[in-house]
């Protein structure tokens, strides 16, 4: 079991090392999206904080996956 856990750790570490820039940009984008979505939903749609929070979490997660894929495609096409 220890070898399996070590293999998972090394795989995650490798993914992180190879995608550090994309992951950081994706995280910053996602946090900003949470805050913007909550604010807009509460101001424009006049919904409660909990409803705005739920939507603000679910929808940006889907966007984060899309952004990560887009960023990986972009950086692979335009490497220096």
ZICORMO-V872897 format. One record per run of one state. SS is the DSSP state (alpha for helix, beta for strand, coil for the rest). FROM is the first residue (numbers start at 0). TO is the last residue. Records with the same first field share a line. If there is no record, write none. Layout:
SS = FROM-TO, FROM-TO
//
This chain:
coil = 0-0, 18-18, 45-47, 77-79
alpha = 1-17, 19-44, 48-76
//
